[in-house]
Amino acid sequence: MTREREQDVHHTFRLLPRTEAEGKPSYVLGDGTGCVSRMADDMEHVQLDMADNLLGHAADLLADQRVTGAELHFLASRLSESLEEVKRVAESRGSRLSAIGSGADSGPPGRREPDVENR
């Protein structure tokens, strides 16, 4: 890559759609076109599809008058997990949109708004 071309590339931190083993956020630094970014795009797509399917299942289950407390507890647990994933996708996409709108590289994750490390 030429020196002129290198200056055109904006690298930003991207919040990935998964966490580290200890629950800390995971990030990738790049221009959004690399292998990890493409895999993250695919994972986000799967997570959003699963959330959509879960909402359909929830509507069906809640319409059933014979639903048990255990079934509702299981549904609430899955909905909570799904909401966390969808929230992470929204934060990631919102941060990337902010970086595009500012026209500058985003700083390290610790200096971004909202502060995802303290959630």
Secondary structure, DSSP 8 states (H G I E B T S, - for coil): --HHHHHH---EEEEEEEE-TTS-EEEEEE-S-SHHHHHHHHHHHHHHHHHHHHHHHHHHHHH-TT--HHHHHHHHHHHHHHHHHHHHHHHHHHHHHHHHHHTS----GGGSSS-GGG-
